[in-house]
Amino acid sequence: ERKQTEICRFAYAATVSEFEEGFRIDLKAGETAEVPLAVEISFRPGGQLEGVEEVKGHPNSYLLRSGMGTYKFGRDVIRFGPGRAEHRYTAVRGAEPQLPGPSVYLTSFTPVDQTIEFRLG
């Protein structure tokens, strides 16, 4: 019966498109400013990550601060990025539990308008 105050709204959209070397995700999130956002990129166990920084105290969690990261598994190679690490929250409120294997996080605060590319080979 009391009046609502400080109502926050959150909207997001992701568009996936292909290009010759792989695919990209265009991500937009916002309406309420300064909401922490973490994009988790999960990989199968057993490969090797390069260009990322381990998150201390969180096993199999990494940040991609800038540029492109690389995941190698056997002869397969995936390059992904560009990186973004505006905060170190990898388990944001409402997120699903981390999947098995290494996860790389791109973190930011809303509003977000970001493109993430995945290049194969």
Residue pairs with C-beta under 8 A, 6 or more apart in sequence:
8 31
8 32
8 35
9 31
9 32
10 29
10 30
10 31
10 32
10 35
10 110
11 29
11 30
11 31
12 27
12 28
12 29
12 30
13 27
13 28
13 29
14 25
14 26
14 27
14 28
15 25
15 26
16 23
16 24
16 25
17 23
17 24
17 26
21 119
21 120
21 121
22 78
22 117
22 118
22 119
22 120
23 117
23 118
24 115
24 116
24 117
24 118
25 115
25 116
25 118
26 114
26 115
27 39
27 112
27 113
27 114
27 115
27 116
28 111
28 112
28 113
28 114
29 35
29 37
29 110
29 111
29 112
30 110
30 111
30 112
31 110
31 111
32 110
33 109
33 110
33 111
34 109
34 110
35 109
35 110
36 87
36 89
36 92
36 107
36 108
36 109
37 92
37 107
37 108
37 109
37 110
37 112
38 89
38 90
38 91
38 92
38 95
38 105
38 106
38 107
39 105
39 106
39 107
39 116
40 90
40 95
40 98
40 99
40 103
40 104
40 105
41 80
41 103
41 104
41 105
41 106
41 116
42 98
42 99
42 101
42 102
42 103
43 49
43 71
43 73
43 78
43 101
43 102
43 103
43 104
44 73
44 101
45 100
45 101
45 102
46 73
46 101
47 71
47 72
47 73
47 102
48 71
48 72
48 73
49 62
49 69
49 70
49 71
49 102
49 104
50 69
50 70
50 71
50 72
51 64
51 67
51 68
51 69
51 70
51 81
51 83
52 62
52 63
52 64
52 69
52 83
52 104
53 62
53 63
53 64
53 65
53 85
54 61
54 62
55 61
55 62
55 63
55 88
55 90
55 105
58 90
58 91
60 98
60 101
60 102
60 103
61 90
61 98
61 102
61 103
61 105
62 69
62 102
62 103
62 104
62 105
63 83
63 85
63 88
63 90
63 104
63 105
63 106
63 107
64 80
64 81
64 82
64 83
64 84
64 85
64 104
64 105
64 106
65 83
65 84
65 85
66 81
66 82
66 83
66 84
66 85
67 81
67 82
67 83
68 79
68 80
68 81
68 82
68 83
68 119
69 79
69 80
69 81
69 83
69 104
70 77
70 78
70 79
70 80
71 77
71 78
71 80
71 102
71 104
76 120
77 120
77 121
78 118
78 119
78 120
79 117
79 118
79 119
80 104
80 116
80 117
80 118
80 119
81 106
81 116
81 117
82 116
82 117
83 106
84 106
84 107
84 108
84 114
85 105
85 106
85 107
86 107
86 108
86 109
87 107
87 108
87 109
88 107
89 107
90 98
90 103
90 105
90 107
91 98
106 114
106 116
108 114
